[in-house]
Amino acid sequence: MKGPSSLFLIFLLAFAVQAQNTKNDPEGPEYYQVIKNYKALAAQYDNTKLLEFGPTDSGKPLSLFLVQNEKIEGEDLATLSKDKLVIFINNGIHPGESCGIEASLKWLERLLQAPIDQEIVIAVIPVYNIGGLLQRRPHTRANQNGPALQGFRGNARNLDLNRDFIKADARNTLEFYRIFQSLQPHIFIDTHTSNGADYAYTMTLISTLADKLAPPMANLLKEKMEPALYASMKMKNWEMTPYVNVFGRTPDNGFSAFLESPRYASGYTALFNTIGFISEAHMFKPYADRVAATEAFLESVYEFSSAESAEIRKAKKAADQWQVEAESFPIDWELDSTVIEKLNFQGFKSAQLNSHLGPYKRLKYFRDSAKNTVLNYYPHYATAVDAQVPRFYVIPYAQREVIERLQAHSIKMIPLKKDTLMECDFWEIQEYEFGSQPYEGHFRVENIKAKREKAIRKFYQGDLLVPGQQVQAYFLASVLHPLGRDSYLSWGFMHSILGRKEYFSPYVFEETAEQLLANDGELKAEFEAWQKANPAQAKSDYASLNWIYQRSDYFEEEYLRYPIGFIN
Ligand SMILES: [Zn+2]
């Protein structure tokens, strides 16, 4: 049946499910009910508080639930988190992956029945992608094993919020900045449900790449925290494996760690020395198990934090200091396949079978046939581009998309009091490509090659001097260096430098060009060499004159010149 009647049935189903809801909806969480449950918790315990930020793209506020041991006074996050260890949990960035939305509530309801560790503040976003959860319906996750109604991945603007942490197209992201920068959390958890291969584990885990954290936090993560979390989850009968980072193939030949560049939640939080975890519950496991495993993981993180709170806080402090003094940061990476860890892996046997649909092979896993193997795991990404930290960046006032995003991070910026000539390093874009189609609302600039040059340039009153060495130094290097994997240039905030503004008319420029060659013997020789090497082009008036024009003072220096200067 098509048309209005089938639509009516869907409405009926949705309302029937909602009507049955009391607390934790076995059919998947519903936005208003989730917020109602948090309000009830906030009313019940005075050591909690439910705050509203926003609005988000959906027009609805972004809720933040806070927990500590004593009564929560005031609403200032920075005051609340001062001298405490902060665990920050984000749920429902992909609302079809709703395990964490339910797990957080269940865990908090349990946790609040006893005293909380005095040194810890827990901050939870109940639902981050509100617009996506409001669209809950069957079928948004083709491969996933329930719940019956699932939110949609795109937000109210159809953005994947887990690609938005640098470009910040969504209001949700700007609110996230505000919360995150005020809390300065030690630990961040983003809850998800996996796609990809099939295997025995209910819970898989992405941890921040240690390569991206300052040494004190990297060591803590690698040597203590990760081993403790894996052991703790095993004790709770939810043995984990690193996120199985394969698509369209089995994990049998091994797999690498997930490279979370700054556009992703934990890639962003790593820029501020926050240890990030992405819990990825396995999509084929029963929904109740996925929720329970996610809840166990939240609890394990809390237990470790409580046991090691002094050490975690000390490491974060040392890391923040390290960051202010660091001379360079990695801003692009490539997999280092020479660093191999052996991973005990509980997989399933699989085969390539003939499809019943067409003349092709299809991958089939046999869930009844365990295949326990030792796989190669590649945890290390080598630095492909290392950004030197300048004394100052100089950002023209006109770059307002850039400036607004730095302002949202409370970055220290000093406006020039008057027009000033400055010697700076500049980047000249030499090569680039556009993505063939829009990606998350942008035609990205890819494969950028650029060379660095010294030049004296005029900056104007109101342009901004940004000290390179500050607490947000890694963030600045990641977004302001043109070769960063997620630089503002790559996200298309400076497309206008990629186009020329002025041209010439050949019939007028002919005499000028003649004069230019007459005055510059070297240029003349180069021109004649070019003519010899390009006989076809040499017959064109425009091509010939353009060759000379581009090497003359008439040619605009703004073209392909990255607008931000670097003072060393
Ligand atoms: Zn996800």
Boltz pocket constraint, residues with backbone or C-beta under 6 A from the ligand:
constraints:
  - pocket:
      binder: B
      contacts: [[A, 94], [A, 97], [A, 191], [A, 192], [A, 193]]
      max_distance: 6.0
